[in-house]
Amino acid sequence: MNHQSENSKKLNEFFNEEYTSLKTYVGSKLKSSIYWEPEDIVQDVALKLFAGADRYSPINNVAGFVYRAIKNKVIDVMRAGSKQMINDKNQNEEKLAILAESLYETTESEHTEEMKDTLKKAIIDLKPPYRDIIIAIDFEGYTYKEIEAETGIPMGTLMSRRHRAISLLYKTLKSKKEIIN
């Protein structure tokens, strides 16, 4: 059997058996990333490994090979994400302040860094569909129509998710505020 078919077979078996574990591993490394989902990273690495399977010498330790490739991709994503976050930080801080004003029912001068940090953590802790719609609408400036065209999710569903996300954020922030006071 040649290297290409042997390597492809080994990779295919490994990804079929360990796909969920790989997503969990990536998720544990990227808990606070808003730019990538674990499944996206696993699929990107898998695509590159399968595409280059014929260039590798025989793979003896498939798990080590795949996990090393995923670890390298996570590092690349974190580096790129931190550069993107630095570039967008001022703009996102303004958008965060606007969202905080509406949720905390205060004026900008009353915002503290603690309030902003609490809001950031609350957004990150939302379930992915809720977090994604908040980020897309409130931070990235997408319209419901654009998201519908891109994802195929009906506009009404997107609006409902955002409404639910805002409600969850409001409840979280209200309970944190009561604890502080």
Secondary structure, DSSP 8 states (H G I E B T S, - for coil): --HHHHHHHHHHHHHHHHHHHHHHHHHHH-TT-SS--HHHHHHHHHHHHHHTGGGS---S-HHHHHHHHHHHHHHHHHHHHHHHHHHHHHHHHHHHHHHHHHHHT--GGG--HHHHHHHHHHHHHS-HHHHHHHIIIIIS---HHHHHHHH---HHHHHHHHHHHHHHHHHHHHHHHHHH-
